[in-house]
């Protein structure tokens, strides 16, 4: 487990903040919905270990609200008031960047909760949470939440465990690869991540080695180097804080295709292969089978088919209407891609298409891999260089 420093004086916290400071947003209602049982609370991970008696006692302390889309629920920077869990609809978790721009970090739906970490650490809110649709949401007050943590046997170890992971949890939410993960998956990450420090000029991964971990830079800078035919290393890119590397060897189960060497003192988070597959790959590599896709893709203007192979392979044969951005170039093309589009990636079989879908999804795009790739494609194909190659702008047509 990551050895984060403990925060002391977890309870009690000082200061409260209501939803948008409007008391009217929270009518005084208890769990009296027709057909609703206290046992429904067990669907929320945080309450899963409680007995029926404890759930019944807890249900008498929970308040219900029905909010319209756009209503603020949590405001970034204010002290924590309550733990919220969602019964119906969707809520948006939004973070303000250094420049003031707002980014949607994730969307939570029925069965998910928000706000427990700040209650456990007495810290201020780090994100704003807003109703994305009309929602039915439940509130457990800070005091009642604290009482549950301190008195319920199923929760007795939670304060220490959560406090240990909270510092890392907050860091994870600010890093692109993890920002769109659900809270329970970030908690799982805090258990699996290790922190490593490297001196200037030290090699983190070496071209040709087997891949055993995924890396995220906490501080410092690294060079991405690739050995050429003359054995000389060519600089492909430089990466800094928040950047990640190492996913391709894990997803494709191939040796490392580049060397990563530090340019200065560098600290990284390392995620082992097993945890990467269980948490990251399972979340961000989403599939669609060609037979489910072939009859609909030409009828939608919102779909982009992305061929992740190199141009010579693309020119030999590709799915009709596809664009060509090899995975080696994809990181440089995010700014040219429209996040309102849906992306369907592929290669000859699966592996490069999987990497492309993973990279797009962790960067806020909506992407799925067409399973089986071109080898399994039953639809129309094209030949020649009539796709789009980097550095052409998307929307232009390359000439043969």
Buried (B, 14 or more C-beta within 10 A) or exposed (E): EBEBEEBEEBBEBEEEBBBBEEEEBBEEEEBEEEEEEBEBBBEBBBBEEBEEEBBBBBBEBBBBBBBEBEBBBBBBEBBBBBBBBBBEBBBBBBBBEEEEEEEBBBBBBEEBBBBBBBBBBBBBBBBBBBBBBBBBBBBBBBBBBBBBBEEBEBBEEBBEBBBBBBBBBBBBBBBBBBBBBBBEBBBBBBEBBEEBEBEEEEBBBBBEEEBBBBBBBBEBBBBBBBBEEEEEBEEEBEBEBBBBBBBBBBBBEEEBBBBBBBBEEBBBBBBBBEBBBBBBBEBBBBBBEBEEBBEEBEEEEEBBBBBBBBBEBBBEBBBBBBBBBBBBBBBEBEEBBEEEBBBBBBBBBBBBBBBBBBBBBBBBBBBBBBBBBBEBBEBEEBEEBBBBBBEBEBEEEBEE
